[in-house]
Amino acid sequence: MQAVVLAAGKGTRLEPLTEDTPKALVEVDGTPLVEDVFDNLIEIGATELIVVVGHLKEQIIERYDDEYRGVPITYAHQREQAGLAHAILQAEPHIDDDFMLMLGDNIFRGNLGDVVNRQQEDRADAAFLVEEVPWEEASRYGVLDTNEYGEVVEVMEKPDDPPSNLVMTGFYTFTPAIFHACHLVQPSDRGEYELPDAIDLLIQSGRTIDAIRMDGWRVDVGYPEDRDRAEELVQEAQAPEVTE
């Protein structure tokens, strides 16, 4: 399965780490964020990496060129930061079939393969890795609501009054139908083309979207303190277990 990586962001909230470095190359325990993403995707079967680049893209292209660990890389260029739905559309010309999507600023250690397996069952049009967060934090994320079968019935971007504390994590699988939905999305109040709006259009058109609960952890590296927390978790995961 092809994999799309969104790595075009400026990372303003990560300054000073991003003053002269693209967000995707900020390091966690010595490994750039986007490289950790590549490793995760390759481990679950990515056959090609389509990397959407923008801010300081030359540094990313120069570092990885046209392949990583033997897996080919294709670059798609987002010339303006206009939201995730807009970023995904930059990859459309390169996608042949169902694909994985991962945000390039997330560190994952979890059951990503379960999402891919669900997509390959051909029952769902999309599948998301989701997690529960404290209710008071839910409004910071893309929040979703599910029915009794675990199917997503509603998605909202950073709602003031979230209907649940179940949030999207930044790893998805889609059919190419998501591109048509992204084309139909109108700019939000923030002036961006939001991915949850595209997902909501899929739901309204009768598509089946499954939510897979995360078994593990992830860190959305948005601020320097997130980078520090991710580094601690990565080091803990690598530390040998002490047996008595």
C-alpha positions in Angstrom: 0.0 0.0 0.0 1.2 3.5 -0.8 1.7 5.9 2.1 1.2 9.7 2.1 3.2 11.7 4.6 2.3 15.3 5.3 5.5 17.2 6.0 4.9 20.7 4.7 4.3 22.6 7.9 6.4 25.5 9.3 6.2 24.4 12.9 5.8 28.0 14.2 4.8 26.7 17.7 8.1 24.6 17.8 10.3 27.6 17.6 13.2 28.0 18.3 13.7 24.4 17.1 12.3 25.4 13.7 13.9 28.7 13.1 16.1 27.3 10.2 14.9 23.7 10.1 11.6 22.3 8.7 9.3 20.9 11.3 9.7 17.4 9.8 13.4 17.4 10.5 13.2 18.3 14.2 14.9 15.5 16.0 13.5 13.3 18.8 16.3 11.2 20.4 18.5 11.8 17.4 16.0 10.8 14.8 14.1 13.4 12.6 10.3 13.3 13.1 9.7 12.4 9.4 12.2 9.6 9.6 10.4 8.0 12.5 7.2 8.3 10.4 9.0 6.6 7.4 10.1 3.7 9.7 6.7 3.1 11.0 5.1 3.1 7.6 7.7 0.8 6.1 7.2 -1.6 9.0 3.5 -2.0 8.2 4.1 -2.5 4.4 4.5 0.9 2.7 5.6 0.3 -0.9 6.0 4.0 -1.8 6.3 7.1 0.3 4.6 10.2 -1.2 5.9 13.1 0.9 4.0 16.4 0.8 6.6 19.1 1.4 6.5 22.9 1.5 8.4 25.0 4.0 12.2 24.6 3.6 11.4 21.6 1.5 14.9 21.6 0.0 16.4 20.3 3.3 14.0 17.3 3.3 14.6 16.5 -0.4 18.4 16.8 0.0 18.4 14.6 3.0 16.3 11.7 1.7 16.6 12.1 -2.1 14.4 9.5 -3.9 14.4 6.5 -1.5 14.6 5.5 2.1 15.5 2.0 3.2 15.0 0.9 -0.4 11.4 2.3 -0.6 10.9 4.9 -3.3 10.0 8.5 -2.3 7.9 10.8 -4.5 7.6 14.4 -3.5 4.5 16.5 -3.9 4.7 20.3 -3.3 2.2 22.3 -1.2 3.0 25.9 -2.2 0.7 27.4 0.4 -0.3 26.2 3.9 -4.0 25.9 3.4 -5.0 23.0 5.6 -4.7 19.2 5.7 -7.4 18.6 3.0 -5.5 20.9 0.7 -2.2 19.1 1.5 -3.7 15.7 0.7 -4.9 16.9 -2.7 -1.2 17.5 -3.6 -0.7 13.8 -3.4 -3.7 12.9 -5.6 -1.8 12.5 -8.9 0.5 9.9 -7.4 -2.1 7.6 -5.7 -3.3 4.5 -7.5 -5.5 2.8 -4.9 -6.1 2.6 -1.1 -3.4 4.4 0.8 -2.1 5.2 4.3 -1.9 8.8 5.5 0.3 9.9 8.4 0.9 13.3 9.8 4.7 14.0 9.7 4.9 15.4 13.2 3.6 12.4 15.2 5.6 9.8 17.0 3.7 6.5 17.2 4.3 3.3 19.1 1.2 1.3 18.6 -1.1 -0.9 16.6 -0.8 0.9 13.2 -1.0 -2.4 11.4 -4.6 -3.0 12.7 -5.8 0.0 10.7 -4.2 -1.3 7.5 -5.6 -4.7 8.1 -9.1 -3.3 8.5 -8.8 -1.3 5.3 -7.7 -4.4 3.4 -10.8 -6.3 4.5 -12.7 -4.2 1.9 -15.6 -3.6 4.3 -14.6 0.0 5.2 -13.9 3.0 2.9 -11.6 4.4 5.5 -10.1 3.5 8.9 -8.6 5.7 11.6 -6.5 5.1 14.6 -8.2 6.9 17.5 -7.6 7.4 21.2 -9.4 8.7 24.3 -8.2 11.9 25.9 -9.3 13.7 29.0 -12.6 15.5 28.2 -11.0 18.9 28.9 -8.5 18.3 26.2 -10.8 17.0 23.5 -11.6 20.4 22.0 -7.9 20.7 21.0 -8.3 17.9 18.4 -10.4 16.4 15.6 -13.1 14.8 17.7 -15.3 11.9 16.4 -18.4 10.1 17.5 -19.1 6.4 16.8 -22.0 4.1 16.7 -22.4 0.7 18.5 -20.4 -1.0 15.7 -17.4 1.3 16.1 -18.2 3.1 12.9 -17.5 6.8 12.7 -20.8 8.8 12.5 -19.5 12.4 13.0 -16.2 14.3 12.9 -15.6 17.8 14.1 -12.4 19.9 14.1 -11.7 21.4 17.6 -15.3 21.7 18.7 -16.2 24.0 21.6 -18.6 21.4 23.0 -17.2 17.9 21.9 -19.7 15.1 21.7 -17.1 12.6 22.9 -13.5 12.4 24.1 -12.5 10.1 21.2 -10.0 11.9 18.9 -8.2 11.2 15.7 -4.5 10.5 16.1 -2.9 11.4 12.8 -2.9 7.9 11.2 -5.5 7.0 8.6 -6.2 4.7 5.7 -8.4 5.9 2.8 -9.8 4.9 -0.6 -9.2 7.5 -3.4 -12.8 8.7 -2.6 -11.2 11.0 0.0 -9.8 13.2 -2.9 -13.3 13.9 -4.2 -14.4 14.9 -0.8 -11.4 17.2 -0.3 -12.2 18.9 -3.6 -15.7 19.7 -2.2 -14.5 21.2 1.1 -15.0 24.9 1.7 -12.6 27.0 3.7 -13.3 26.9 7.5 -13.5 29.9 9.8 -9.7 29.6 10.0 -9.5 30.0 6.2 -8.2 26.4 5.8 -9.5 23.3 4.1 -10.0 21.0 7.0 -9.6 17.2 6.8 -12.5 16.5 9.2 -14.8 18.4 6.9 -13.8 16.1 4.0 -14.3 13.1 6.3 -17.8 14.3 7.2 -18.7 14.5 3.5 -17.7 10.8 3.2 -19.9 9.9 6.1 -22.8 11.9 4.6 -22.4 10.1 1.3 -22.9 6.8 3.1 -19.3 5.6 3.2 -18.2 3.3 6.1 -15.4 4.6 8.3 -14.1 2.4 11.1 -12.4 3.6 14.3 -9.6 1.5 15.6 -8.7 2.2 19.2 -5.0 2.8 19.8 -3.0 0.2 21.8 0.2 2.0 22.6 1.0 5.7 22.6 1.6 8.7 20.4 2.9 12.2 20.8 1.8 15.0 18.5 4.9 17.2 18.5 3.5 20.7 18.4 5.5 22.4 21.0 9.1 22.0 22.4 7.7 20.3 25.5 6.0 17.7 23.3 9.4 17.0 21.7 10.9 16.5 25.2 8.0 14.2 26.3 8.3 12.1 23.1 12.1 11.8 23.7 11.5 10.5 27.2 8.9 7.9 25.9 11.2 6.8 23.1 14.1 6.3 25.5 11.9 4.4 27.9 10.7 2.1 25.2 14.3 1.4 24.1 15.6 0.8 27.7 16.3 -2.9 28.5 13.9 -4.4 31.0 15.5 -5.0 34.4 14.8 -8.5 35.7 15.4 -9.4 39.3 
